[in-house]
Amino acid sequence: MAGVEQLRRREGVNLVQLEADIASVRSGSSISSIALPDYVEHTAGVTRVGALSAEAVVRDYESAAKEIEAMGTELIDAAQKCEALTAQVHDAIAFMRETAAGYREEGRKIFKRIEECALFTEDVRKTCEQVKRRMVEVSVGPSSEEELASQEPELSGIAAKVSMSEIR
């Protein structure tokens, strides 16, 4: 506030000195050589002080606007990186789903193979029992309990395919 009051108390303001002071603060040449943004132009009849003040303010606003646009560019960059990362995540998820489906399919195959082996083993066990019984009947003759049972037991699995002549 004190600076403004001193300026008011002075009768005359040395505009040449003011312009020189402003030019000395800037690292460039004279203020008149600095181009104004395209969206403003001086109004006819405005004083030199008004014109310089307006230029200084609009340049500050323009500088801030350019920084905001630069942030927008950085934000667009970040968004593109996020999109690329999202695409990679979707690819990874698809790969994981395919891998899980492959594991399930392999588990199903192994499950089926184990059950087939278990059925085959049971079939072999039954066949062996039937072959043993038939061998005992042929060499010893049927026991009294077996005489009461049906004369020709029904064979299943491999035992149904094996004949007595193959056993001997």
C-alpha positions as CSV (number, residue, x, y, z in Angstrom):
1,M,0.0,0.0,0.0
2,A,2.8,2.4,0.8
3,G,4.1,2.2,-2.8
4,V,0.7,3.0,-4.2
5,E,0.3,6.0,-1.9
6,Q,3.7,7.3,-2.8
7,L,2.9,7.0,-6.5
8,R,-0.3,9.0,-5.9
9,R,1.5,11.7,-4.0
10,R,3.9,12.4,-6.8
11,E,2.7,14.8,-9.3
12,G,4.2,13.3,-12.3
13,V,5.2,9.8,-13.2
14,N,8.2,9.3,-15.4
15,L,6.9,6.9,-18.0
16,V,10.2,6.6,-19.7
17,Q,11.8,5.6,-16.4
18,L,8.9,3.1,-15.7
19,E,9.4,1.5,-19.1
20,A,13.1,1.3,-18.5
21,D,12.6,-0.3,-15.1
22,I,10.2,-2.9,-16.6
23,A,12.6,-3.6,-19.5
24,S,15.5,-4.1,-17.0
25,V,13.5,-6.7,-15.0
26,R,12.9,-8.7,-18.3
27,S,15.8,-10.4,-19.8
28,G,14.8,-9.4,-23.3
29,S,14.9,-6.2,-25.2
30,S,12.3,-3.5,-25.1
31,I,8.7,-4.2,-24.1
32,S,7.4,-3.1,-27.5
33,S,9.2,-6.0,-29.2
34,I,7.3,-8.7,-27.1
35,A,4.4,-9.9,-29.2
36,L,0.9,-9.8,-27.6
37,P,-1.2,-13.0,-27.8
38,D,-3.5,-13.1,-30.8
39,Y,-6.7,-12.9,-28.8
40,V,-6.0,-9.2,-27.6
41,E,-5.2,-5.9,-29.2
42,H,-4.8,-2.4,-27.8
43,T,-7.7,-0.1,-27.9
44,A,-7.2,3.2,-29.6
45,G,-6.6,6.1,-27.2
46,V,-5.4,4.0,-24.2
47,T,-2.6,5.6,-22.2
48,R,0.9,4.2,-22.3
49,V,0.6,3.1,-18.6
50,G,-2.7,1.4,-19.2
51,A,-1.4,-0.4,-22.3
52,L,1.7,-1.6,-20.4
53,S,-0.3,-2.8,-17.4
54,A,-2.8,-4.6,-19.7
55,E,0.1,-6.2,-21.6
56,A,1.7,-7.4,-18.3
57,V,-1.5,-8.8,-17.0
58,V,-2.4,-10.6,-20.3
59,R,1.1,-12.0,-20.6
60,D,0.8,-13.5,-17.0
61,Y,-2.6,-15.0,-18.0
62,E,-1.2,-16.3,-21.2
63,S,1.8,-17.9,-19.4
64,A,-0.6,-19.5,-16.9
65,A,-2.8,-20.7,-19.8
66,K,0.2,-22.3,-21.5
67,E,1.2,-24.1,-18.3
68,I,-2.4,-25.4,-17.9
69,E,-2.2,-26.7,-21.5
70,A,1.1,-28.3,-20.7
71,M,-0.6,-30.0,-17.7
72,G,-3.3,-31.2,-20.1
73,T,-0.7,-32.7,-22.4
74,E,0.9,-34.5,-19.4
75,L,-2.6,-35.7,-18.4
76,I,-3.2,-37.0,-22.0
77,D,0.2,-38.8,-21.8
78,A,-0.8,-40.3,-18.5
79,A,-4.2,-41.4,-19.8
80,Q,-2.5,-43.1,-22.8
81,K,-0.1,-44.9,-20.5
82,C,-3.1,-46.0,-18.4
83,E,-4.9,-47.2,-21.6
84,A,-1.8,-49.2,-22.6
85,L,-1.6,-50.7,-19.1
86,T,-5.3,-51.5,-19.1
87,A,-4.9,-53.3,-22.4
88,Q,-2.0,-55.3,-21.0
89,V,-4.1,-56.2,-17.9
90,H,-6.9,-57.4,-20.2
91,D,-4.4,-59.5,-22.1
92,A,-3.0,-61.0,-18.8
93,I,-6.5,-61.7,-17.6
94,A,-7.4,-63.5,-20.9
95,F,-4.1,-65.5,-20.6
96,M,-5.0,-66.5,-17.0
97,R,-8.5,-67.6,-18.0
98,E,-7.1,-69.7,-20.9
99,T,-4.5,-71.2,-18.5
100,A,-7.2,-72.0,-15.9
101,A,-9.4,-73.6,-18.6
102,G,-6.4,-75.7,-19.7
103,Y,-5.8,-76.9,-16.2
104,R,-9.5,-77.8,-15.8
105,E,-9.4,-79.8,-19.1
106,E,-6.2,-81.6,-18.0
107,G,-7.8,-82.3,-14.6
108,R,-10.9,-83.7,-16.3
109,K,-8.7,-86.0,-18.5
110,I,-6.7,-87.3,-15.6
111,F,-9.9,-87.8,-13.5
112,K,-11.4,-89.9,-16.4
113,R,-8.2,-91.9,-16.9
114,I,-8.0,-92.7,-13.2
115,E,-11.6,-93.8,-13.1
116,E,-11.0,-95.9,-16.2
117,C,-8.0,-97.5,-14.6
118,A,-10.0,-98.2,-11.4
119,L,-12.8,-99.9,-13.5
120,F,-10.2,-101.9,-15.4
121,T,-8.5,-103.0,-12.2
122,E,-11.8,-104.0,-10.7
123,D,-12.6,-105.9,-13.9
124,V,-9.2,-107.7,-13.7
125,R,-9.7,-108.6,-10.1
126,K,-13.1,-110.1,-10.9
127,T,-11.7,-112.0,-13.9
128,C,-8.9,-113.4,-11.8
129,E,-11.3,-114.6,-9.1
130,Q,-13.5,-116.2,-11.8
131,V,-10.5,-117.8,-13.5
132,K,-9.2,-119.2,-10.1
133,R,-12.7,-120.6,-9.4
134,R,-12.9,-122.2,-12.8
135,M,-9.4,-123.7,-12.4
136,V,-10.3,-125.2,-9.0
137,E,-13.6,-126.6,-10.5
138,V,-11.7,-128.2,-13.4
139,S,-8.9,-129.7,-11.3
140,V,-10.9,-130.7,-8.1
141,G,-14.5,-130.6,-9.2
142,P,-17.2,-128.4,-7.9
143,S,-17.8,-128.3,-4.2
144,S,-21.2,-129.1,-2.7
145,E,-22.0,-125.4,-2.3
146,E,-21.1,-124.6,-5.8
147,E,-23.2,-127.5,-7.1
148,L,-26.3,-125.7,-5.7
149,A,-25.3,-122.5,-7.4
150,S,-25.8,-122.1,-11.1
151,Q,-23.7,-124.4,-13.2
152,E,-22.5,-121.7,-15.6
153,P,-21.8,-118.5,-13.8
154,E,-22.1,-115.4,-15.9
155,L,-18.8,-113.8,-16.6
156,S,-18.1,-110.2,-17.2
157,G,-15.2,-108.1,-18.5
158,I,-12.0,-109.9,-19.5
159,A,-13.2,-113.2,-18.0
160,A,-16.0,-113.4,-20.5
161,K,-13.5,-113.2,-23.3
162,V,-11.1,-115.9,-21.9
163,S,-11.9,-119.5,-22.6
164,M,-10.9,-122.5,-20.4
165,S,-8.5,-123.8,-23.0
166,E,-6.6,-120.5,-22.8
167,I,-6.3,-120.8,-19.1
168,R,-4.7,-124.3,-19.2
